Amino acid sequence: MSFNTFGRMFRVTTWGESHGPALGATVDGCPPGVALDEGVIQPWLDRRRPGQSRYTTQRREPDAVEIMSGVYEGRTTGTPLQLMIRNTDHRSKDYGDIAQSFRPGHADLTYFQKYGLRDPRGGGRSSARETAARVAAGGVARAVLAEMVPGLQVLGYMVQMGPHTVDPALFDEAEVARNPFWCPDAVAAEAWALELDALRKAGNSVGAVIEVVARGVPAGLGAPVYGKLDADLAATMMSINAVKGVEIGAGFGAAALTGVENADEIAMGAAGPVFGSNHAGGVLGGISTGQDLVVRFAVKPTSSILTPRASITRDGAPVDLVTKGRHDPCVGIRAVPVGEAMMACVLLDHLLLHRAQCGEGVRGVIGEP
């Protein structure tokens, strides 16, 4: 199996399976001299960790990261970082009944068609457990960004669960950390709790939409034509398990606007160009404008449900499948810190690429002769 690596300067390779002894990430291209230890990375993993509320899988994993290489006396050496997270609470017997069948909505069928075999234990490599490694790598990226671009912030939150959306008038960033849905609308969070309780008890699931915003992003990141910042953001967000759609800025909503409505007007401010709106999501021509980067992605309902679904066995015989085990009734909840991690990794990759070609700062200064 190939294609387990993303990034060009800041390169992340994830490895391991859901029910193997461990999983993790190899991070290459991290600049030397950055303050880093497990305590810097662990808080981000704790946000993604399963079993923290009744709205997520009850698999009890500490998700404790171990740095195996690339750090000496608390600072990165510039050599590859090996990050390992041990699996401690996997129950492979839960998947014994479906080892010879293909679960609808899962990668069982396509993995078998491609490779001629598959790991049925929790989905093996296709499991969303793989995203723990991404979050660990994202923790490294955040540590580097904090030193290279002080003030840059990455924040993700859920803006929709099923058909229910947040009310923009009630948006409260401080509320994001106060509820188990990473929801910026306290009223919506209460309604979602009731909705998800009913779905969970019925053995059903629901999808979600997550928004990730990066503030304080320097202008100039990204490159035409095949190194566009928004193209890489879309690709990495789309690579997250269960994601079925990605949009930047106004996204698909831009199709309903006129040119007059969609154009982000520009004026000259005291510190440089300022924009009257941000339909572009902080990217023009694949290059960051200095505005907030805004990305949204849609997560499908968790495919592991207790309602029987028709499928086939490896012999081609029909079968009704019930997927037992411990699963998220809304996998979008724990996708929030994953989306943040991917944003951080992509931003650092593009920051390093930009500095390699253009040096620090922006080349063209507005207002100078």
C-alpha positions in Angstrom: 0.0 0.0 0.0 1.4 3.4 -1.0 0.4 7.0 -0.7 0.5 7.3 3.1 2.4 10.6 2.9 1.3 14.2 2.4 3.2 17.5 2.3 6.3 18.5 0.4 8.6 20.4 2.8 6.8 19.4 6.0 6.1 15.7 5.2 3.8 13.5 7.3 3.7 9.7 6.8 1.1 7.9 9.0 1.3 4.2 9.8 -0.5 1.5 11.8 -4.0 0.0 12.0 -7.0 0.3 14.3 -6.4 -2.9 16.1 -2.6 -3.3 15.7 -0.2 -2.8 18.7 0.3 0.9 17.8 -0.1 3.6 15.2 1.7 6.8 14.6 3.3 9.3 12.2 6.8 10.0 10.9 7.3 13.7 10.4 10.1 14.8 8.2 11.1 18.4 7.4 10.5 19.8 10.9 12.9 22.8 11.4 15.5 22.3 14.1 15.6 24.0 17.4 11.8 24.1 18.1 10.8 23.4 21.7 9.0 20.1 21.7 8.1 17.2 24.0 5.1 14.9 24.5 3.4 17.6 26.7 3.3 20.0 23.7 1.5 17.4 21.5 -0.7 15.6 24.0 -3.4 18.4 24.6 -4.3 18.2 20.9 -4.7 14.4 21.1 -6.8 14.7 24.2 -9.3 16.8 22.2 -9.7 14.0 19.7 -9.5 11.1 22.3 -12.5 8.7 22.2 -14.8 7.9 25.1 -15.0 11.4 26.6 -18.8 11.7 26.3 -21.8 9.5 25.5 -21.8 11.1 22.0 -18.6 9.4 20.9 -17.3 5.8 20.7 -16.8 4.3 24.1 -13.5 2.8 23.1 -11.2 3.8 26.0 -7.8 4.8 24.6 -5.4 7.2 26.4 -3.9 8.2 23.1 -0.6 8.9 24.8 2.0 10.0 22.3 5.6 8.9 22.5 8.4 10.7 20.7 10.8 8.1 19.5 13.3 10.2 17.6 14.1 13.7 16.3 14.2 15.5 19.7 17.2 16.1 21.9 17.1 18.0 25.2 13.6 19.2 24.5 14.3 20.6 21.0 13.8 19.3 17.5 17.1 18.2 15.8 15.9 18.6 12.2 15.9 14.9 11.7 12.7 12.8 11.3 10.3 12.7 14.2 8.8 9.4 15.0 5.5 9.7 16.9 3.9 6.5 18.4 0.5 6.0 20.0 -0.2 2.6 21.4 -3.5 0.8 21.0 -4.7 -0.4 24.4 -8.5 -1.0 24.2 -9.1 -2.8 20.9 -11.7 -5.6 20.9 -11.1 -7.5 17.7 -13.8 -10.1 18.6 -16.4 -7.5 17.9 -15.7 -7.9 14.2 -15.6 -11.7 14.0 -19.2 -11.8 12.5 -18.3 -9.6 9.6 -14.9 -10.9 8.6 -16.3 -12.6 5.5 -18.8 -9.9 4.6 -18.6 -6.3 3.3 -20.1 -3.6 5.5 -22.2 -1.0 3.5 -20.6 2.4 3.5 -17.2 1.1 4.6 -14.0 0.6 2.6 -14.2 -3.2 3.1 -15.3 -3.9 -0.4 -12.9 -1.5 -2.2 -9.9 -2.6 -0.1 -10.7 -6.2 -1.0 -11.2 -5.4 -4.7 -7.9 -3.5 -4.8 -5.6 -5.7 -2.6 -7.3 -9.1 -2.5 -7.4 -9.0 1.3 -8.4 -6.8 4.1 -8.1 -6.4 7.9 -11.6 -6.7 9.3 -10.6 -5.6 12.8 -12.1 -2.2 13.1 -11.5 -1.5 9.5 -7.7 -1.8 9.8 -6.0 0.9 7.9 -9.2 2.5 6.7 -10.4 3.1 10.3 -10.8 6.7 11.6 -8.4 5.7 14.3 -5.7 6.6 11.8 -6.6 10.2 12.4 -4.9 10.2 15.8 -1.6 10.1 14.0 -2.6 13.2 12.0 -3.5 15.1 15.2 -0.1 14.2 16.7 1.6 15.6 13.5 -0.6 18.6 13.7 0.6 19.2 17.2 4.2 19.4 15.9 3.1 21.8 13.1 1.4 24.0 15.7 4.6 24.2 17.8 6.6 25.2 14.7 4.0 27.8 13.6 3.9 29.3 17.1 7.6 30.1 16.7 7.6 31.2 13.1 4.3 33.1 13.0 3.3 34.2 16.5 -0.3 35.0 16.7 -1.5 32.6 14.0 -4.5 30.7 15.3 -6.4 27.6 14.0 -9.9 27.0 15.3 -12.4 24.3 14.2 -16.1 23.9 15.2 -19.3 22.2 14.1 -21.7 24.4 12.2 -24.2 21.7 11.3 -25.4 18.3 12.6 -27.8 16.5 10.2 -30.2 19.2 8.9 -29.7 21.4 11.9 -27.4 24.4 11.6 -26.0 27.0 14.0 -27.5 30.5 14.2 -24.9 33.0 13.1 -26.4 35.6 15.4 -25.6 33.4 18.4 -22.0 32.6 17.3 -19.8 32.6 20.4 -16.3 31.4 20.0 -15.9 30.8 23.8 -18.8 28.4 23.6 -16.9 26.0 21.4 -14.9 24.5 24.3 -18.0 24.3 26.6 -20.0 21.5 24.9 -19.1 18.1 23.5 -20.0 19.1 19.9 -17.4 21.9 19.5 -20.5 24.0 18.7 -20.3 27.9 18.8 -24.1 28.2 19.4 -25.2 27.1 22.9 -28.9 26.8 21.9 -28.0 24.6 18.9 -25.7 22.4 21.1 -28.7 21.7 23.5 -30.9 20.7 20.6 -28.1 18.5 19.1 -27.7 16.7 22.4 -31.4 15.6 22.4 -31.2 14.7 18.7 -28.1 12.6 19.1 -29.3 10.9 22.2 -32.4 9.6 20.2 -30.2 8.5 17.3 -27.7 6.8 19.5 -30.4 4.8 21.4 -31.9 3.8 18.1 -28.6 2.5 16.8 -28.5 5.1 14.1 -26.0 7.9 13.2 -25.9 11.3 11.6 -23.6 13.5 9.5 -22.1 16.9 10.2 -20.4 20.0 8.7 -17.2 21.3 10.3 -15.7 24.7 9.7 -12.0 25.4 10.3 -10.7 28.9 10.4 -7.0 30.1 10.5 -6.4 33.7 11.6 -3.2 35.6 11.3 -2.1 33.8 8.1 0.6 35.7 6.2 -0.2 36.8 2.7 1.7 35.0 -0.1 1.4 31.4 0.9 0.6 29.0 -2.0 1.7 29.0 -5.6 0.2 28.9 -9.1 -0.8 26.7 -10.7 -0.5 23.3 -9.2 0.6 24.3 -5.7 -2.4 26.3 -4.8 -3.0 26.7 -1.0 -6.7 26.1 -1.3 -6.2 23.0 -3.5 -3.9 21.4 -0.9 -6.3 22.3 1.9 -9.2 20.7 0.0 -7.2 17.6 -0.8 -6.1 17.1 2.8 -9.5 17.7 4.3 -11.0 15.4 1.7 -8.5 12.7 2.9 -10.1 12.6 6.3 -12.2 9.5 6.9 -15.9 10.0 6.0 -15.5 13.4 4.4 -17.6 13.7 1.3 -17.3 17.4 0.4 -15.1 20.4 0.9 -15.6 24.1 0.3 -13.4 27.2 0.7 -15.0 30.6 1.7 -18.4 31.0 0.2 -17.9 27.6 -1.6 -20.9 26.3 -3.4 -22.8 29.2 -2.1 -20.8 31.4 -4.5 -22.7 29.9 -7.4 -25.9 31.7 -6.2 -24.2 35.1 -6.0 -23.7 37.7 -8.7 -20.3 39.1 -9.5 -21.2 42.3 -7.7 -22.1 40.3 -4.5 -19.2 38.0 -4.7 -16.3 40.4 -5.2 -14.4 41.1 -2.0 -13.8 44.8 -2.4 -10.3 46.1 -1.5 -9.3 49.3 0.3 -6.0 50.6 1.6 -5.7 50.5 5.4 -3.0 51.7 7.7 -1.2 48.4 7.7 -1.9 47.4 4.1 -4.9 46.1 2.0 -8.2 45.5 3.8 -11.2 43.7 2.4 -14.9 44.5 2.7 -15.8 40.8 2.8 -14.3 37.3 2.5 -16.2 35.2 0.0 -12.9 34.0 -1.3 -12.1 32.4 2.1 -8.7 34.0 2.3 -7.3 32.7 -1.0 -7.0 34.4 -4.4 -5.4 32.6 -7.3 -4.3 29.8 -4.9 -2.3 32.3 -2.8 -3.3 33.6 0.7 -4.5 37.2 1.0 -3.8 37.7 4.7 -7.5 37.3 5.5 -8.9 34.5 7.6 -8.6 31.1 5.8 -12.1 29.5 5.9 -12.6 25.8 5.1 -15.7 23.7 5.6 -16.1 20.0 5.1 -19.1 17.6 5.2 -18.8 14.3 7.1 -21.2 11.5 6.2 -23.1 9.6 8.9 -21.1 6.9 10.6 -21.6 3.7 8.5 -21.4 1.4 11.6 -25.0 1.2 12.8 -27.2 -1.4 14.5 -29.9 -1.3 11.8 -29.6 -4.3 9.5 -28.3 -3.2 6.0 -28.3 -5.5 2.9 -24.9 -6.5 1.6 -23.0 -9.5 0.3 -20.4 -12.0 1.5 -17.0 -12.7 -0.1 -18.7 -15.5 -1.9 -21.3 -13.1 -3.3 -24.2 -14.4 -1.2 -26.7 -11.9 0.1 -26.6 -11.0 3.8 -28.1 -8.6 6.3 -25.4 -6.9 8.3 -25.5 -5.3 11.7 -22.2 -3.7 12.7 -21.5 -4.3 16.4 -18.8 -2.7 18.5 -18.2 0.8 19.8 -18.8 3.6 17.3 -19.4 7.3 17.0 -23.1 8.2 16.4 -21.7 11.4 14.8 -18.1 11.0 13.6 -18.1 14.7 12.8 -17.6 15.5 16.5 -14.1 14.1 16.7 -13.4 15.3 13.1 -13.1 18.8 14.4 -9.5 18.5 15.9 -8.5 16.4 12.9 -9.5 19.2 10.6 -7.5 21.7 12.7 -4.5 19.4 12.5 -4.7 19.2 8.7 -5.0 23.0 8.5 -1.9 23.4 10.6 0.2 20.9 8.6 -0.8 22.4 5.3 0.0 26.0 6.5 3.4 25.0 7.8 4.2 23.1 4.6 3.3 26.2 2.5 5.1 28.6 4.9 8.3 26.6 4.4 7.8 26.4 0.7 7.2 30.1 0.5 10.3 31.0 2.5 12.4 28.6 0.4 11.5 30.5 -2.8 10.8 34.0 -1.7 12.3 34.5 1.8 10.4 36.0 4.7 7.5 38.4 4.3 5.8 39.5 1.1 7.8 40.6 -2.0 5.4 43.2 -3.3 4.6 46.0 -0.7 1.5 48.0 -1.5 1.9 51.8 -1.5 5.6 51.9 -2.3 6.8 53.4 -5.6 
